[in-house]
Amino acid sequence: MLRNELTKADIVARYLPKKLIAVDQAEAFAPSNIALCKYWGKRQNELNLPVNSSLSVSLAHLGSHTQIRPATSGEDQVILNGQVLTADTPFAAKVISFVNLFRGQQNYPLIVDTRNNIPTAAGLASSASGFAALTLALNQYFQLALPDTVLSAFARMGSGSASRSVFTGFVEWRMGQQEDGMDSHAFPLDVSWPDLRVGLVKVSSAQKAVDSRAGMKRTVETSGLYQSWPAQAARDLETIHQALIDDDFSQLGATAEHNAMSMHATMIASWPPLLYWQAESVAAMQRVWALREAGVEVYFTMDAGPNLKLLFKAKDQLLLETEFPDLEVVAPFAEDSKTNLASESVNAAD
Amino acid sequence: MLRNELTKADIVARYLPKKLIAVDQAEAFAPSNIALCKYWGKRQNELNLPVNSSLSVSLAHLGSHTQIRPATSGEDQVILNGQVLTADTPFAAKVISFVNLFRGQQNYPLIVDTRNNIPTAAGLASSASGFAALTLALNQYFQLALPDTVLSAFARMGSGSASRSVFTGFVEWRMGQQEDGMDSHAFPLDVSWPDLRVGLVKVSSAQKAVDSRAGMKRTVETSGLYQSWPAQAARDLETIHQALIDDDFSQLGATAEHNAMSMHATMIASWPPLLYWQAESVAAMQRVWALREAGVEVYFTMDAGPNLKLLFKAKDQLLLETEFPDLEVVAPFAEDSKTNLASESVNAAD
């Protein structure tokens, strides 16, 4: 951290009352999200401020449920999918240091109990939904009643893409320009595509060798092609905007695939090469391209991992389930769940 | 072609006598070459003028033998690996139109007999060695006694990378800047690395769906990351120069691999995505990286196809032949064959 650089704690403190008052228990859900225009590269590390704006679709019911309650033992406790973690595991340490941003020196020992219902093999990161759910739960627990955009900015300080998981449906995260990052938050787009389907193709559930944070860093520092990325991402974001306005699925799918491939290209041009693909990833891509060649409107996107996420329309679901037998299909707008999680998350104590 | 743009024929004519005189028969050999800093993208299509300079190593005895003799039938004949081709096959058409650059309207019906000794499965393009050997044979056949650099520039008009196949050993092709392209030719570098080995890994010998010419075009026109390529290639060329001066194999290998991956990255970021890799290509890359992780100094490069070309030192040959059972190993400097093919190619009639 540079001298005089704002810390997360400085920023959060501005939005909080001097003295916190907690309810008995709070609970929130936040969905996973799949970026159609990717976040890749930070302009500032401490606050997770991105080099480019991004756009995602949230995965409806797939995500993280987080409950917060007082730790009567006086010691913080982090529970993940029913398992109590010791404080020195990376996950527990991250959760506790995020909670500390809110409670500061005040004596609020907490139990943070998180359950992810993301299919473990699907290669979906849980940090986005996890930090979003935690932020929403803390907002309830300490009765902060913060605006959605502030909650999104806070979630972003936990994990960049968590800023988008605060909302459902299509979500845009504007990169912002302020030093404190408070204009770098997501907002929901007023578009609903009930026919859209996202298909999760499992290639491998192995732990990735290089995590996204380290991957971004290596790309920014060593990839000669990375300097063209911000302009590419800006163009793709505009094209996806237009596709949403025009209700043009092909344009959206093609741009999302091109954007994902461009992001992976920046990694492949890193040194040492950063290749998240497995042999099976290439085989799956080739199947998608062959299907498209045959007239099926299917596109894919990929994150910092080997798995493909297919984008297609409801009418092609059966065909794609035949082609990809283990496909896990999500309907992001099935119940037209264009709701505001921040305002509607449950405060169990109310 | 734009109006007023120079044609190949205009340019060649400048270097030729008004009236050609032929010998009875001429024969030349030119080696394949593997670029360590790749040629990817044309700034001018008619003359194959490149966007960036490149650097290669020639593959010693692997390449094309081309013999030219008069066609007593009065009809041109093109023979490839012993098979007579009809004039309308793409290969024959290209050869004849190249020969026409030299003989113009003069009546010299020819038999062009080419034999490639490149292992067919190794995924080596034969157009580089083919056009280089043809240029050298024509130089002999018509007793042109052209300087090597002119022959290299002529070969470039047949196929860009043929400019480098006119020479053995390490070869640099400077992009040049003249409109007629006559400063866009290769020259040999005065460095010999007898310990260097190139290992050809066969992944697939299937015909590629998109040829290099079309692939370059798509990349230049649709890849948002391509704009960063020329600067990357320029940096890599400088680094490889320095590695040659410092006798630094690791630097050479690492830069060649980084350069190849960067080139493929520009393709992957094209639309539709241009992926020359097969699933097996990724598996082979992962084997190389695992070997390097284990301390073996091996690097790879790849061209517009699915096959890997390994770079390693003589001492590791046995180990690599065990790891890659079908490896075809070439010693580019084994007989320290730093010769000038242009001057030494056989003129059977002399």
HADDOCK unambig.tbl for C-alpha pairs under 7 A between the chains (distance, minus, plus):
assign (segid A and resid 224 and name CA) (segid B and resid 228 and name CA) 6.59 0.50 0.50
assign (segid A and resid 224 and name CA) (segid B and resid 232 and name CA) 5.70 0.50 0.50
assign (segid A and resid 225 and name CA) (segid B and resid 225 and name CA) 5.67 0.50 0.50
assign (segid A and resid 225 and name CA) (segid B and resid 228 and name CA) 5.16 0.50 0.50
assign (segid A and resid 225 and name CA) (segid B and resid 229 and name CA) 6.66 0.50 0.50
assign (segid A and resid 227 and name CA) (segid B and resid 228 and name CA) 6.94 0.50 0.50
assign (segid A and resid 228 and name CA) (segid B and resid 224 and name CA) 6.57 0.50 0.50
assign (segid A and resid 228 and name CA) (segid B and resid 225 and name CA) 5.14 0.50 0.50
assign (segid A and resid 228 and name CA) (segid B and resid 227 and name CA) 6.91 0.50 0.50
assign (segid A and resid 228 and name CA) (segid B and resid 228 and name CA) 6.22 0.50 0.50
assign (segid A and resid 229 and name CA) (segid B and resid 225 and name CA) 6.65 0.50 0.50
assign (segid A and resid 232 and name CA) (segid B and resid 224 and name CA) 5.69 0.50 0.50
assign (segid A and resid 258 and name CA) (segid B and resid 269 and name CA) 6.59 0.50 0.50
assign (segid A and resid 258 and name CA) (segid B and resid 271 and name CA) 6.42 0.50 0.50
assign (segid A and resid 261 and name CA) (segid B and resid 268 and name CA) 6.09 0.50 0.50
assign (segid A and resid 261 and name CA) (segid B and resid 269 and name CA) 5.51 0.50 0.50
assign (segid A and resid 262 and name CA) (segid B and resid 268 and name CA) 6.74 0.50 0.50
assign (segid A and resid 262 and name CA) (segid B and resid 269 and name CA) 4.29 0.50 0.50
assign (segid A and resid 265 and name CA) (segid B and resid 265 and name CA) 4.32 0.50 0.50
assign (segid A and resid 265 and name CA) (segid B and resid 266 and name CA) 6.78 0.50 0.50
assign (segid A and resid 265 and name CA) (segid B and resid 268 and name CA) 6.01 0.50 0.50
assign (segid A and resid 265 and name CA) (segid B and resid 269 and name CA) 5.95 0.50 0.50
assign (segid A and resid 266 and name CA) (segid B and resid 265 and name CA) 6.77 0.50 0.50
assign (segid A and resid 268 and name CA) (segid B and resid 261 and name CA) 6.09 0.50 0.50
assign (segid A and resid 268 and name CA) (segid B and resid 262 and name CA) 6.74 0.50 0.50
assign (segid A and resid 268 and name CA) (segid B and resid 265 and name CA) 6.00 0.50 0.50
assign (segid A and resid 269 and name CA) (segid B and resid 258 and name CA) 6.59 0.50 0.50
assign (segid A and resid 269 and name CA) (segid B and resid 261 and name CA) 5.51 0.50 0.50
assign (segid A and resid 269 and name CA) (segid B and resid 262 and name CA) 4.29 0.50 0.50
assign (segid A and resid 269 and name CA) (segid B and resid 265 and name CA) 5.94 0.50 0.50
assign (segid A and resid 271 and name CA) (segid B and resid 258 and name CA) 6.41 0.50 0.50
assign (segid A and resid 278 and name CA) (segid B and resid 282 and name CA) 6.56 0.50 0.50
assign (segid A and resid 279 and name CA) (segid B and resid 279 and name CA) 4.08 0.50 0.50
assign (segid A and resid 279 and name CA) (segid B and resid 280 and name CA) 6.29 0.50 0.50
assign (segid A and resid 279 and name CA) (segid B and resid 282 and name CA) 5.24 0.50 0.50
assign (segid A and resid 279 and name CA) (segid B and resid 283 and name CA) 5.73 0.50 0.50
assign (segid A and resid 280 and name CA) (segid B and resid 279 and name CA) 6.28 0.50 0.50
assign (segid A and resid 282 and name CA) (segid B and resid 278 and name CA) 6.57 0.50 0.50
assign (segid A and resid 282 and name CA) (segid B and resid 279 and name CA) 5.25 0.50 0.50
assign (segid A and resid 283 and name CA) (segid B and resid 279 and name CA) 5.73 0.50 0.50
